[in-house]
Amino acid sequence: MSDYEYLRLDVEASEIRLLTLLPGPPEAAIRITIDVVVLTKHKIPQFEAVSYAWGSTESTVNIFIDEKNRKRRKFLNYLLQRPAIKKSEATRVTSFILSVTRNLATALRYLRYGDRARVLWIDAICVNQNNLTERSQQVERMADIFARANRVVAWLGPESHDSTLALRSLRHLGSNIVVDWVQRKYTLVSVTQCPESESTDDLITSKFDDATWTSLVSLLNRPWFGRLWIWQEVRLAKKELHLLCGHDDLPWNTFCNAVFFLGRTPGPVMPEMATPRDRPGSWKGRDRAYRLCDPMSHGSLLQALISTKNSECSDNKDKIYAILNLVNQHERRGLKPNYFKSVIEVYQDVILCSLEIQKTLELLIFCELGGPIEDMPTWVPDWSSPTVCNQLLQAKGCLNSEAHGEYVRDGILRVTGICAGTVVRVEDTLLSERPSYQKILAIVNKIKTSIIMWDDYVGGGTMVDAVCRTLCWNRFSDCYIPAVLAFPDYSHSKAFLLDLLNVKYLNYESAGSSMDHRARCYAMAESLHGRSFFVTENGYIGLAPRSIEPGDQVSVLLGCDSPLALRPDKTGRHSVVGQCHIHGLMEGEALLGPLEKMWQCLNRYYAVTGCYWPAFINQETGESQVEDPRLGPLPAGWRICRHKEESAYNVYLDQETGEQTIFDPRMSPQELRARGVKLQDFWLK
């Protein structure tokens, strides 16, 4: 029996392949047929799409593809223009062999019906994986395939001794609550006005014992949740979506509600005190599932890259290609799957397209020195492996400025920005895992040796304020409108820091057992993980990747919201060290100076855009505005346009050219230099 040979798809005719899984008993060999069909918005065949984890390619199983000569020869005749085959040959069925991973073979046995055929789309079978041209073309079509499937089935694997218990528990959690993802809160279905509290948590999970928590941990740590491609497979599904484990299934919306409940509380402060639900590493799968379910986790390329950075794929180019369909068309302009390119070329294309088309450098926050790929410029993020630090989105350092720069040659990128200070002291936090109270206390004590804690701060306020906002990356519930309840509030966090400075809490029972303190420690851990604390020569403090050194420069680049640490060399070129948090420079102060005391910059959620935008609040009147009060009148020839999302952000019209832009013309290099801002060019290598 010969191996199956794929026939060419007609891309212009919008052809795809579908497989028909033939019926049979569980023990029987797997037999399928493969048909070429047209898939367009006007012509949609009936089929289900399957999402699954490929498993090891070293362990394979042969399945059998039955094919009638009539269909095969008809296509060959079309290609080769040969005479038609004889009628006596037309009904002959020939079987071919196709090797698939053992994991897929197991899935097919569970998906197979005993009494009827089932039409499916499965990437490993319906796409010729050995044809790079076809792979590139079909990856672009996956959005259409999953969006137009009658049903998407997410195969988690066969049942285990406790998977039924886990699914039953998830069904119980998810069907008893209504989730508000914006404010990160839930209400009980039976009492929709019941406020969220610890008592409601206990009410829902009152019958959960250690075996239940262990089953949930086991299910959420299954390989499917770590697979990168599932992101677009589940997020693009427009109709039915079900999780399938063995023969048990669970609706996706119910699962998302349950994961929200499980993911809303941080892990324990003291690992040695943990129950099975909270032991270190137990909730890695929960955290990935939470990001996958979160509707706000993939709206932009930046957010999608952050959410999927720990997901796995077999080809490192797919770190980009697997998420392109999750972002809007404007952001993926210029980026098309091309498996003939090298990994470095693919990643470099992402940065250059962002600069040249989107006019932004925001993706530079993924850069870290010392990545595993050699010969990659430091301004090209290495997405092939997770970054050490968490990328945190709270900065507005460049305000609404357009990136200015160009690719020069030989791996050099010229960009424009301002140097805000030079690092003179560094303290490594040595925090590489989830925190204990004692570790946080040790870090605070180290920081105390680098600064005078009770002084005023160069960026305004006191040094205690600056340290508190730095350790938590200024992510507090009261920095958002409406408040994000998953974050600690600022006043209590500052009180907690003062207690740490005074060493008020000396044991776990008085500090770590409090849910509020656990949340504060968790918030600090997210900021401190993989980072060092630093002080600049002009008195600013901040956090940066652990590779930062004295002599590095902290800079704000036009088009990049977060300040970056740059390392100058003797030739005047710079290496990108990584993303920084510098209190007093996170809201455009390096370019426009500080806000007047009456003004506060917060993050307001706008349902019309589905995301947060900067809002300037007048604390005397309580009024909110989109316009930064530090900006003066628009340059001659410019005006603000009316548009349907004007409550969230401005759109500017160049009256001479008729072109519109979301970038503020008052933040152009020419206008900033006219204000006295000392911009300079950085040559990144």
C-alpha positions as CSV (number, residue, x, y, z in Angstrom):
1,M,0.0,0.0,0.0
2,S,1.5,3.3,-1.1
3,D,1.7,6.6,0.8
4,Y,-0.9,9.2,0.1
5,E,0.1,12.0,-2.3
6,Y,-1.7,15.3,-2.0
7,L,-3.1,17.0,-5.1
8,R,-2.6,20.7,-5.6
9,L,-5.2,23.1,-4.2
10,D,-6.5,25.9,-6.5
11,V,-5.9,28.9,-4.3
12,E,-7.7,31.3,-6.7
13,A,-10.9,29.1,-6.4
14,S,-10.7,29.3,-2.6
15,E,-10.3,25.5,-2.3
16,I,-9.6,23.7,1.0
17,R,-9.6,20.0,1.9
18,L,-12.1,18.3,4.2
19,L,-11.8,14.8,5.6
20,T,-14.7,12.4,6.1
21,L,-14.1,10.2,9.1
22,L,-15.8,6.9,8.2
23,P,-17.8,5.1,10.9
24,G,-16.5,2.1,12.7
25,P,-16.1,0.4,16.1
26,P,-13.4,1.8,18.5
27,E,-10.9,-0.9,17.8
28,A,-11.1,-0.7,14.0
29,A,-8.5,0.9,11.8
30,I,-9.0,4.5,11.1
31,R,-10.3,5.1,7.6
32,I,-11.1,8.5,6.0
33,T,-11.7,10.1,2.6
34,I,-10.3,13.5,1.6
35,D,-12.3,15.8,-0.7
36,V,-11.4,19.2,-2.2
37,V,-14.1,21.7,-1.6
38,V,-14.7,25.5,-2.1
39,L,-15.0,27.6,1.0
40,T,-16.1,31.2,0.5
41,K,-18.6,33.5,2.4
42,H,-21.2,32.5,-0.2
43,K,-20.4,28.8,-0.4
44,I,-19.9,27.1,3.0
45,P,-19.9,23.3,3.3
46,Q,-21.1,21.6,6.4
47,F,-18.1,20.6,8.6
48,E,-16.6,20.7,12.1
49,A,-13.1,22.0,12.8
50,V,-10.9,20.2,15.3
51,S,-8.4,21.9,17.7
52,Y,-6.0,19.6,19.4
53,A,-2.4,19.2,20.5
54,W,-0.3,17.5,17.9
55,G,1.9,15.5,20.3
56,S,5.3,14.0,19.5
57,T,6.0,13.6,15.8
58,E,8.4,10.7,16.7
59,S,5.5,8.4,17.6
60,T,3.2,8.0,14.6
61,V,0.3,5.8,13.5
62,N,-0.8,4.9,10.0
63,I,-4.4,5.8,9.0
64,F,-6.0,4.8,5.7
65,I,-7.3,7.1,3.1
66,D,-9.9,5.5,0.7
67,E,-10.2,7.2,-2.6
68,K,-12.3,6.4,-5.7
69,N,-10.4,6.5,-9.0
70,R,-13.2,8.7,-10.5
71,K,-12.4,11.6,-8.2
72,R,-8.6,11.2,-8.3
73,R,-8.4,10.7,-12.1
74,K,-10.8,13.5,-12.8
75,F,-8.4,15.9,-11.2
76,L,-5.4,14.3,-12.8
77,N,-7.1,14.6,-16.2
78,Y,-7.7,18.2,-15.6
79,L,-4.0,18.8,-14.7
80,L,-2.5,16.5,-17.4
81,Q,-5.2,16.8,-20.1
82,R,-5.2,13.1,-20.5
83,P,-8.1,11.1,-22.0
84,A,-10.9,10.1,-19.6
85,I,-10.6,6.8,-17.8
86,K,-12.6,3.8,-18.7
87,K,-16.0,3.4,-17.0
88,S,-14.9,0.0,-15.6
89,E,-12.2,1.7,-13.6
90,A,-14.5,4.4,-12.2
91,T,-15.8,2.7,-9.1
92,R,-12.5,1.1,-8.0
93,V,-11.5,2.2,-4.5
94,T,-7.8,2.5,-3.7
95,S,-6.4,2.9,-0.1
96,F,-3.4,4.9,0.7
97,I,-1.4,5.3,4.0
98,L,-0.9,8.6,5.9
99,S,1.1,8.8,9.0
100,V,-0.3,11.0,11.8
101,T,0.8,11.5,15.4
102,R,-0.4,9.0,18.0
103,N,-2.2,11.9,19.8
104,L,-4.2,12.7,16.6
105,A,-5.0,9.0,16.0
106,T,-6.4,8.7,19.5
107,A,-8.5,11.8,18.9
108,L,-9.9,10.3,15.7
109,R,-11.0,7.2,17.6
110,Y,-13.0,9.3,20.0
111,L,-14.4,11.6,17.3
112,R,-15.5,8.7,15.1
113,Y,-19.2,7.8,15.2
114,G,-20.2,4.1,15.2
115,D,-23.1,4.5,12.7
116,R,-22.4,7.5,10.5
117,A,-19.7,9.5,8.8
118,R,-18.4,12.8,10.2
119,V,-16.9,15.6,8.1
120,L,-14.0,17.4,9.7
121,W,-11.2,19.9,9.1
122,I,-7.9,18.9,10.8
123,D,-4.8,20.8,10.0
124,A,-2.3,17.9,10.0
125,I,-4.4,16.0,7.5
126,C,-6.1,18.7,5.4
127,V,-3.0,20.7,4.8
128,N,0.1,19.2,3.1
129,Q,2.6,20.0,5.9
130,N,5.5,19.1,3.6
131,N,4.6,21.8,1.1
132,L,5.8,25.2,2.4
133,T,3.9,27.2,-0.2
134,E,0.7,25.5,0.7
135,R,1.3,25.8,4.4
136,S,1.8,29.6,4.0
137,Q,-1.4,29.9,1.9
138,Q,-3.6,27.7,4.2
139,V,-2.4,29.4,7.4
140,E,-3.9,32.6,6.0
141,R,-7.2,30.8,5.5
142,M,-7.5,29.4,9.0
143,A,-9.5,32.4,10.2
144,D,-12.1,31.6,7.5
145,I,-12.1,27.9,8.3
146,F,-12.7,28.2,12.1
147,A,-15.1,31.1,11.7
148,R,-17.3,29.2,9.2
149,A,-17.2,25.8,10.8
150,N,-20.6,24.6,12.1
151,R,-18.8,23.5,15.3
152,V,-15.4,23.7,16.7
153,V,-14.3,20.8,18.9
154,A,-11.3,21.3,21.2
155,W,-9.9,17.9,22.0
156,L,-8.1,17.8,25.4
157,G,-7.2,14.1,25.3
158,P,-8.6,10.9,26.5
159,E,-10.3,10.6,29.9
160,S,-8.2,10.0,33.0
161,H,-9.1,8.8,36.5
162,D,-10.2,12.3,37.6
163,S,-11.1,14.1,34.4
164,T,-14.9,13.5,34.8
165,L,-14.6,15.1,38.3
166,A,-12.8,18.1,36.9
167,L,-15.3,18.7,34.1
168,R,-18.2,18.3,36.5
169,S,-16.6,20.8,38.8
170,L,-15.9,23.3,36.0
171,R,-19.5,22.9,34.8
172,H,-20.7,23.7,38.4
173,L,-18.5,26.8,38.7
174,G,-19.3,28.1,35.2
175,S,-23.0,27.7,35.3
176,N,-23.4,29.5,38.7
177,I,-21.8,32.8,37.9
178,V,-22.1,35.7,35.4
179,V,-18.7,37.3,34.6
180,D,-17.8,40.9,34.0
181,W,-14.4,40.7,32.3
182,V,-13.9,44.5,32.2
183,Q,-14.1,45.0,36.0
184,R,-12.9,41.5,36.7
185,K,-15.8,40.6,38.9
186,Y,-18.6,38.1,38.9
187,T,-22.2,37.8,40.4
188,L,-24.1,34.7,41.3
189,V,-26.7,33.5,38.7
190,S,-29.3,32.9,41.4
191,V,-28.7,36.2,43.1
192,T,-27.6,38.6,40.4
193,Q,-27.4,41.6,42.7
194,C,-25.2,39.7,45.3
195,P,-21.9,41.6,45.7
196,E,-18.7,39.6,45.3
197,S,-17.1,38.5,48.5
198,E,-15.2,35.7,50.1
199,S,-18.4,34.2,51.3
200,T,-19.7,33.8,47.7
201,D,-16.4,32.1,46.8
202,D,-17.0,29.7,49.7
203,L,-20.6,29.2,48.7
204,I,-19.7,28.1,45.2
205,T,-16.8,25.8,46.2
206,S,-18.1,24.6,49.6
207,K,-18.0,20.9,48.4
208,F,-14.6,21.1,46.7
209,D,-12.1,18.8,48.5
210,D,-8.4,18.2,47.8
211,A,-9.3,15.6,45.2
212,T,-11.4,18.2,43.3
213,W,-8.7,20.8,43.3
214,T,-6.2,18.2,42.2
215,S,-8.4,17.1,39.3
216,L,-8.8,20.8,38.1
217,V,-5.0,21.3,38.3
218,S,-4.4,18.1,36.3
219,L,-7.0,19.0,33.6
220,L,-5.8,22.6,33.1
221,N,-2.2,21.4,32.8
222,R,-2.9,19.2,29.8
223,P,-0.8,19.9,26.7
224,W,-3.7,21.4,24.7
225,F,-3.7,24.6,26.9
226,G,0.0,25.2,26.1
227,R,-0.4,25.0,22.3
228,L,-0.1,28.3,20.5
229,W,-2.4,27.5,17.6
230,I,-5.4,27.1,19.9
231,W,-5.6,30.8,20.3
232,Q,-6.9,31.6,16.9
233,E,-8.8,28.3,16.7
234,V,-11.0,29.1,19.8
235,R,-11.0,32.9,19.5
236,L,-12.2,32.8,15.9
237,A,-14.9,30.2,16.3
238,K,-18.2,32.0,15.6
239,K,-20.7,29.2,16.3
240,E,-20.6,26.3,18.6
241,L,-17.4,25.6,20.6
242,H,-17.0,22.7,22.9
243,L,-14.2,21.2,24.9
244,L,-14.0,17.4,24.6
245,C,-12.1,15.2,27.1
246,G,-12.7,11.5,26.3
247,H,-16.4,11.5,25.6
248,D,-17.3,14.3,28.1
249,D,-17.8,17.7,26.7
250,L,-18.2,21.2,28.1
251,P,-19.5,24.4,26.4
252,W,-16.7,27.0,26.0
253,N,-18.6,29.9,27.6
254,T,-19.2,27.7,30.7
255,F,-15.5,26.9,30.8
256,C,-14.6,30.6,30.5
257,N,-16.8,31.5,33.5
258,A,-15.2,28.7,35.6
259,V,-11.7,29.7,34.6
260,F,-12.4,33.3,35.6
261,F,-13.5,32.2,39.0
262,L,-10.3,30.1,39.4
263,G,-8.0,32.8,38.0
264,R,-9.2,35.8,39.9
265,T,-7.3,35.0,43.1
266,P,-3.4,34.9,43.2
267,G,-1.5,31.9,44.6
268,P,-0.4,31.6,48.2
269,V,2.3,33.9,49.6
270,M,3.9,31.0,51.5
271,P,4.3,27.9,49.2
272,E,5.0,25.6,52.1
273,M,1.5,26.4,53.5
274,A,-0.3,25.6,50.2
275,T,-3.0,23.1,49.6
276,P,-3.2,21.1,46.4
277,R,-5.1,24.0,44.7
278,D,-2.2,26.4,45.4
279,R,1.1,24.6,45.3
280,P,3.8,26.4,43.2
281,G,3.5,25.5,39.5
282,S,0.1,23.9,40.0
283,W,-1.7,26.8,38.3
284,K,0.5,27.3,35.2
285,G,-2.3,25.8,33.1
286,R,-4.9,27.9,34.9
287,D,-3.0,31.1,34.1
288,R,-2.7,30.1,30.5
289,A,-6.4,29.2,30.3
290,Y,-7.3,32.5,32.0
291,R,-5.5,34.5,29.3
292,L,-7.0,32.4,26.6
293,C,-10.6,33.0,27.9
294,D,-10.0,36.7,28.6
295,P,-11.7,38.7,25.7
296,M,-9.3,41.6,26.3
297,S,-6.1,39.5,25.8
298,H,-5.6,39.7,22.1
299,G,-7.1,42.9,20.6
300,S,-3.7,44.1,19.3
301,L,-0.5,42.5,18.1
302,L,1.2,43.7,21.2
303,Q,-1.4,42.2,23.5
304,A,-1.6,38.9,21.6
305,L,2.2,38.5,21.8
306,I,2.1,39.1,25.6
307,S,-0.7,36.7,26.1
308,T,0.8,33.9,24.0
309,K,4.5,34.2,24.9
310,N,4.5,31.0,27.0
311,S,2.6,29.0,24.4
312,E,4.4,26.3,22.4
313,C,4.7,25.6,18.7
314,S,7.0,23.4,16.6
315,D,8.1,26.1,14.2
316,N,9.3,29.3,15.8
317,K,8.0,31.3,12.8
318,D,4.6,30.5,14.1
319,K,5.1,32.6,17.1
320,I,4.0,35.4,14.7
321,Y,2.0,33.5,12.0
322,A,-0.2,31.7,14.5
323,I,-1.6,35.0,16.0
324,L,-1.9,37.2,12.9
325,N,-5.6,36.4,12.4
326,L,-6.3,37.6,16.0
327,V,-5.4,41.2,15.3
328,N,-6.9,43.8,13.0
329,Q,-6.0,44.1,9.3
330,H,-4.2,47.4,9.8
331,E,-1.7,45.9,12.3
332,R,-0.9,42.9,10.2
333,R,-0.4,44.9,7.0
334,G,2.9,43.8,5.4
335,L,3.0,40.5,7.3
336,K,2.1,37.4,5.5
337,P,3.1,33.8,6.4
338,N,6.2,32.8,4.4
339,Y,7.9,29.6,5.7
340,F,10.8,30.1,3.3
341,K,12.1,33.0,5.5
342,S,14.4,32.5,8.5
343,V,13.2,33.1,12.0
344,I,15.4,36.2,12.3
345,E,13.9,37.6,9.0
346,V,10.4,36.9,10.2
347,Y,10.9,38.7,13.6
348,Q,12.8,41.6,12.0
349,D,10.0,42.0,9.5
350,V,7.5,42.5,12.4
351,I,9.5,45.4,13.9
352,L,10.1,47.1,10.6
353,C,6.5,46.7,9.5
354,S,5.4,48.2,12.9
355,L,7.8,51.1,12.3
356,E,7.1,51.8,8.6
357,I,3.4,51.0,8.4
358,Q,1.9,51.4,12.0
359,K,4.5,54.1,12.9
360,T,5.1,52.5,16.3
361,L,8.0,51.0,18.2
362,E,5.9,49.6,21.0
363,L,7.1,46.0,20.3
364,L,10.6,46.9,21.5
365,I,9.4,46.1,25.0
366,F,10.0,42.4,24.2
367,C,13.7,43.0,23.7
368,E,16.0,41.5,26.2
369,L,19.8,41.1,26.0
370,G,21.2,37.6,25.7
371,G,18.5,35.8,23.8
372,P,19.1,32.2,22.5
373,I,19.3,33.2,18.8
374,E,22.7,34.4,17.9
375,D,23.5,37.2,15.4
376,M,20.1,38.8,16.0
377,P,20.1,42.6,16.4
378,T,19.2,43.7,20.0
379,W,16.3,45.7,18.6
380,V,14.7,42.5,17.2
381,P,12.8,40.6,20.0
382,D,13.5,36.9,20.2
383,W,10.0,35.5,20.4
384,S,11.3,31.9,20.0
385,S,11.5,31.6,23.8
386,P,9.6,33.4,26.6
387,T,11.2,36.6,27.9
388,V,12.5,36.5,31.5
389,C,10.5,39.6,32.5
390,N,6.7,40.1,32.2
391,Q,5.7,42.8,29.7
392,L,3.4,45.2,31.6
393,L,1.2,47.7,29.9
394,Q,0.8,50.8,32.1
395,A,3.0,53.3,30.4
396,K,2.3,56.4,28.3
397,G,5.9,57.6,28.2
398,C,5.8,58.8,24.6
399,L,2.2,60.0,24.8
400,N,0.6,60.0,21.4
401,S,3.8,60.4,19.3
402,E,4.5,58.8,16.0
403,A,7.7,56.7,15.8
404,H,10.5,58.2,13.7
405,G,13.3,56.1,12.4
406,E,14.5,53.9,9.6
407,Y,16.5,50.7,8.9
408,V,19.9,51.9,7.9
409,R,22.0,48.8,6.9
410,D,23.9,45.9,8.4
411,G,21.4,45.4,11.3
412,I,21.3,49.1,12.4
413,L,18.0,50.8,13.2
414,R,18.0,54.6,13.7
415,V,15.3,55.9,16.0
416,T,14.5,59.2,17.7
417,G,14.0,59.9,21.4
418,I,15.4,61.5,24.5
419,C,17.8,60.2,27.1
420,A,16.2,60.7,30.5
421,G,19.1,59.6,32.8
422,T,22.1,57.3,33.3
423,V,22.0,54.4,35.7
424,V,24.4,54.7,38.6
425,R,23.2,52.0,41.0
426,V,21.6,48.6,40.6
427,E,20.1,46.1,43.1
428,D,19.1,42.7,41.9
429,T,15.8,41.6,43.3
430,L,16.6,37.9,42.9
431,L,13.0,37.1,42.5
432,S,12.6,34.3,40.0
433,E,9.3,32.6,41.2
434,R,6.1,33.4,43.0
435,P,6.8,35.4,46.1
436,S,6.8,34.7,49.8
437,Y,6.3,37.5,52.3
438,Q,9.9,37.0,53.4
439,K,11.3,37.5,49.9
440,I,9.3,40.7,49.4
441,L,10.6,42.0,52.8
442,A,14.2,41.2,51.8
443,I,13.8,43.1,48.5
444,V,12.4,46.2,50.3
445,N,15.3,46.0,52.7
446,K,17.8,45.9,49.8
447,I,16.1,48.9,48.2
448,K,16.3,50.9,51.5
449,T,20.1,50.7,51.2
450,S,20.1,52.4,47.8
451,I,17.9,55.4,48.6
452,I,16.8,57.7,51.4
453,M,13.3,56.4,51.8
454,W,11.8,59.5,53.5
455,D,13.0,62.1,51.1
456,D,11.0,63.9,48.5
457,Y,11.1,62.3,45.0
458,V,12.5,64.1,41.9
459,G,9.4,63.1,40.0
460,G,7.0,64.5,42.5
461,G,5.6,63.2,45.8
462,T,7.6,61.3,48.3
463,M,10.1,58.5,47.8
464,V,7.7,56.1,49.6
465,D,5.1,56.9,47.0
466,A,7.6,56.3,44.2
467,V,8.8,53.0,45.6
468,C,5.2,51.8,46.1
469,R,4.2,52.6,42.5
470,T,7.4,51.2,41.2
471,L,7.2,47.9,43.0
472,C,3.6,47.4,41.6
473,W,4.3,49.0,38.2
474,N,1.6,51.5,39.1
475,R,-1.1,48.9,38.5
476,F,-3.7,49.7,41.1
477,S,-7.4,49.3,40.9
478,D,-8.0,53.0,41.3
479,C,-5.8,53.8,38.2
480,Y,-8.7,52.5,36.0
481,I,-12.2,53.6,35.3
482,P,-14.1,51.5,36.1
483,A,-11.8,50.1,38.8
484,V,-10.2,46.8,38.0
485,L,-10.9,44.8,41.1
486,A,-8.2,42.2,40.4
487,F,-5.5,44.8,41.2
488,P,-4.9,46.1,44.8
489,D,-5.8,49.7,45.6
490,Y,-3.1,52.2,46.1
491,S,-3.8,53.5,49.6
492,H,-3.8,50.0,51.2
493,S,-0.7,49.0,49.1
494,K,1.2,52.0,50.4
495,A,0.1,51.1,54.0
496,F,1.4,47.6,53.4
497,L,4.7,49.0,52.2
498,L,5.0,51.1,55.2
499,D,4.4,48.1,57.4
500,L,7.1,46.3,55.5
501,L,9.5,49.2,56.1
502,N,8.7,49.1,59.8
503,V,8.9,45.3,59.8
504,K,5.4,45.2,61.4
505,Y,4.7,41.7,60.1
506,L,7.2,39.1,61.1
507,N,5.4,35.9,60.3
508,Y,3.0,34.3,57.8
509,E,0.0,34.3,60.0
510,S,0.0,38.1,60.4
511,A,0.8,39.0,56.8
512,G,0.6,36.2,54.3
513,S,-2.8,34.7,55.3
514,S,-4.6,38.0,54.4
515,M,-6.1,37.8,50.9
516,D,-5.4,41.5,50.5
517,H,-1.7,41.0,51.3
518,R,-1.5,38.0,49.1
519,A,-2.8,40.1,46.2
520,R,-0.2,42.9,47.0
521,C,2.6,40.4,47.1
522,Y,1.5,38.9,43.9
523,A,1.3,42.3,42.2
524,M,4.8,43.1,43.3
525,A,6.0,39.7,42.1
526,E,4.7,40.3,38.6
527,S,6.7,43.6,38.4
528,L,9.9,42.3,40.1
529,H,10.1,38.9,38.3
530,G,13.5,38.9,36.4
531,R,14.1,42.6,37.1
532,S,16.5,44.7,39.0
533,F,15.9,47.9,40.9
534,F,18.0,50.9,39.7
535,V,18.7,54.5,40.5
536,T,19.8,57.2,38.0
537,E,22.3,60.0,38.5
538,N,19.4,62.5,38.5
539,G,17.5,60.7,41.2
540,Y,14.9,58.6,39.3
541,I,14.2,55.1,40.5
542,G,12.9,52.2,38.4
543,L,12.8,48.5,37.4
544,A,14.6,47.1,34.4
545,P,15.7,43.6,33.2
546,R,18.3,42.0,35.3
547,S,21.0,42.6,32.7
548,I,20.9,46.4,33.4
549,E,24.3,47.8,34.5
550,P,25.6,51.2,35.7
551,G,26.3,53.4,32.7
552,D,23.2,52.2,30.8
553,Q,20.9,55.0,29.7
554,V,17.1,55.1,30.3
555,S,15.4,56.6,27.3
556,V,12.0,57.5,25.9
557,L,11.7,56.8,22.2
558,L,9.0,58.4,20.1
559,G,6.4,55.8,19.3
560,C,7.2,53.5,22.3
561,D,5.0,53.9,25.4
562,S,7.5,52.3,27.8
563,P,10.9,53.8,28.6
564,L,13.8,51.5,27.5
565,A,17.2,50.9,28.9
566,L,19.9,51.3,26.2
567,R,23.6,50.4,26.5
568,P,25.9,52.8,24.6
569,D,29.2,51.5,23.1
570,K,32.4,53.4,22.2
571,T,31.1,54.0,18.7
572,G,28.0,55.8,19.8
573,R,25.7,52.9,19.0
574,H,23.3,51.4,21.5
575,S,22.1,47.9,22.5
576,V,18.5,47.5,23.7
577,V,18.6,46.1,27.3
578,G,14.8,46.1,27.8
579,Q,11.6,47.6,29.1
580,C,11.8,49.9,32.1
581,H,9.4,51.4,34.7
582,I,10.6,54.8,35.9
583,H,8.3,56.5,38.2
584,G,7.9,60.1,37.1
585,L,8.6,59.4,33.4
586,M,5.7,57.1,32.6
587,E,3.2,59.7,31.6
588,G,5.1,61.8,29.1
589,E,7.1,63.9,31.6
590,A,10.4,63.4,29.6
591,L,8.8,65.2,26.7
592,L,6.2,67.6,28.1
593,G,7.1,67.9,31.8
594,P,4.9,67.0,34.7
595,L,1.1,67.4,34.9
596,E,-0.2,70.2,37.1
597,K,-1.3,68.9,40.5
598,M,-5.0,69.3,39.6
599,W,-4.7,66.8,36.8
600,Q,-4.5,63.0,37.0
601,C,-4.0,60.6,34.1
602,L,-6.1,57.4,34.4
603,N,-7.0,54.5,32.1
604,R,-10.7,54.7,31.0
605,Y,-12.4,51.7,29.4
606,Y,-14.5,52.5,26.3
607,A,-16.9,49.7,25.3
608,V,-17.0,51.1,21.7
609,T,-13.3,50.2,21.3
610,G,-13.1,47.3,23.7
611,C,-10.0,48.6,25.4
612,Y,-8.6,51.3,27.7
613,W,-7.5,54.8,26.7
614,P,-5.7,57.5,28.6
615,A,-8.2,60.0,30.2
616,F,-7.1,63.2,32.0
617,I,-9.2,63.9,35.1
618,N,-9.5,67.4,36.6
619,Q,-9.6,66.6,40.3
620,E,-11.1,69.9,41.1
621,T,-14.1,69.6,38.8
622,G,-14.2,65.8,38.3
623,E,-14.4,66.4,34.5
624,S,-12.6,64.0,32.1
625,Q,-11.0,64.8,28.8
626,V,-9.1,63.1,26.0
627,E,-6.8,66.0,25.4
628,D,-3.6,66.2,27.4
629,P,-3.7,69.5,29.3
630,R,0.0,70.1,28.7
631,L,-0.4,70.4,25.0
632,G,-1.0,73.8,23.4
633,P,-2.9,74.6,20.2
634,L,-2.5,72.5,17.1
635,P,0.1,73.5,14.5
636,A,-1.2,75.6,11.6
637,G,-3.1,73.5,9.0
638,W,-4.3,70.8,11.5
639,R,-7.6,70.2,13.1
640,I,-9.3,67.5,15.2
641,C,-11.8,65.3,13.2
642,R,-15.2,64.1,14.4
643,H,-15.4,60.3,14.4
644,K,-17.5,57.6,16.1
645,E,-14.9,56.8,18.8
646,E,-14.0,60.4,19.6
647,S,-14.9,60.0,23.3
648,A,-11.8,57.6,23.5
649,Y,-9.2,59.3,21.3
650,N,-8.5,62.1,18.8
651,V,-8.1,61.8,15.1
652,Y,-6.2,64.6,13.4
653,L,-6.6,66.0,9.9
654,D,-3.8,67.6,7.8
655,Q,-5.9,70.1,5.9
656,E,-3.3,70.5,3.3
657,T,-2.9,66.9,2.3
658,G,-6.3,65.6,3.5
659,E,-4.7,62.8,5.4
660,Q,-5.9,61.6,8.8
661,T,-3.8,60.2,11.6
662,I,-4.2,59.2,15.3
663,F,-0.8,60.6,16.1
664,D,-0.8,64.1,17.6
665,P,1.1,66.5,15.3
666,R,2.1,68.5,18.4
667,M,4.3,65.4,19.3
668,S,6.3,65.5,16.1
669,P,10.1,66.0,16.4
670,Q,9.8,69.4,14.9
671,E,7.2,70.6,17.4
672,L,8.9,69.0,20.3
673,R,12.2,70.6,19.5
674,A,10.4,73.9,19.2
675,R,9.3,73.4,22.8
676,G,13.0,72.9,23.8
677,V,12.9,69.0,24.1
678,K,16.4,67.7,23.5
679,L,15.7,64.9,21.1
680,Q,18.5,62.8,19.7
681,D,18.9,59.9,17.3
682,F,19.8,56.5,18.7
683,W,21.6,54.0,16.4
684,L,20.4,50.6,17.7
685,K,22.6,47.6,16.8
